[in-house]
Amino acid sequence: MIITNTEYVANYEITHMLGLVTGNVVRSKHVGRDIMAGLKTIVGGEIRGYTEMMSDARTVAQARLVEEAERLGADAIVNVRFTTSAVAAGMSEILAYGTAVKLAK
């Protein structure tokens, strides 16, 4: 599956737009990460536990995006974007979205 944040795929022609596809995941913090984050706020710096959690969440959201595009028979997903939001206290969502398309050389 070709995934791009542009509206075209180099060296290919988009022959059909199959529609919007999405993939999302909601993750929550856990006590161990909260304790370390609380300590880190005293001295400042990156909170690696949260960075890793969000990176893992992006990977899951992208995999779900690809699964949905594959179900539609897509060759690529164009205009891919990621967004994040707080769902509830201690929970964040990452949403990946784009347009599933068919390609020709």
C-alpha positions in Angstrom: 0.0 0.0 0.0 1.4 3.4 -1.0 0.7 6.0 1.7 1.4 9.7 1.1 0.5 13.0 2.5 0.4 14.6 -1.0 -2.7 14.6 -3.3 -1.0 12.5 -6.0 1.5 9.6 -6.3 4.5 10.3 -8.4 4.7 8.3 -11.7 1.1 7.1 -11.2 -2.4 8.3 -12.3 -5.3 8.2 -9.9 -8.0 6.4 -11.8 -10.7 6.1 -9.1 -11.3 7.7 -5.7 -12.7 5.1 -3.4 -13.5 7.4 -0.5 -12.4 8.5 2.9 -10.6 5.9 5.1 -9.8 6.3 8.7 -8.0 4.4 11.5 -8.0 5.4 15.1 -6.9 4.3 18.5 -7.6 5.7 22.0 -4.9 5.2 24.6 -4.8 5.9 28.3 -2.0 6.7 30.6 -1.1 4.3 33.4 0.0 5.0 37.0 3.7 4.3 36.3 3.8 6.8 33.4 1.9 9.3 35.5 4.4 9.1 38.4 7.3 9.5 36.0 5.6 12.4 34.2 4.9 14.1 37.5 8.6 13.8 38.5 9.7 15.1 35.1 7.6 18.2 35.4 9.9 19.3 38.3 13.1 19.2 36.2 11.6 19.5 32.7 12.4 17.6 29.5 10.9 14.9 27.4 8.5 12.4 28.9 9.7 9.3 27.0 6.9 7.1 28.3 4.3 9.3 26.7 6.3 9.8 23.6 6.5 6.0 23.1 2.8 5.6 23.9 1.9 8.2 21.2 4.3 6.7 18.7 2.8 3.2 19.2 -0.7 4.7 18.9 0.2 6.3 15.5 1.5 2.9 14.3 -1.8 1.2 15.3 -3.9 4.0 13.7 -2.0 3.8 10.5 -2.3 0.0 10.3 -6.1 0.4 10.8 -6.2 3.0 8.0 -4.4 0.6 5.7 -6.8 -2.3 6.6 -9.8 -0.1 5.7 -8.2 0.9 2.4 -7.4 -2.7 1.6 -11.0 -3.7 2.2 -12.0 -1.2 -0.5 -9.4 -2.6 -2.9 -7.2 0.5 -2.9 -3.7 0.7 -4.3 -2.8 3.8 -2.3 -4.0 6.3 0.3 -3.4 10.0 -0.5 -3.7 13.2 1.5 -3.0 11.2 4.7 -3.2 13.3 7.9 -2.9 12.5 11.6 -4.8 14.3 14.4 -4.9 13.9 18.1 -7.4 14.9 20.8 -8.1 14.3 24.4 -11.1 12.0 24.8 -11.4 12.1 28.6 -9.1 12.8 31.5 -6.0 10.7 30.9 -7.1 9.4 27.5 -6.0 10.5 24.0 -7.1 9.5 20.5 -5.0 9.5 17.4 -6.9 9.5 14.2 -5.3 8.8 10.8 -7.3 9.7 7.7 -6.9 10.0 4.0 -8.5 9.1 0.6 -8.3 5.6 -0.8 -7.5 5.5 -4.5 -6.9 3.1 -7.4 -3.8 3.8 -9.5 -2.5 3.2 -13.0 1.0 3.6 -14.4 
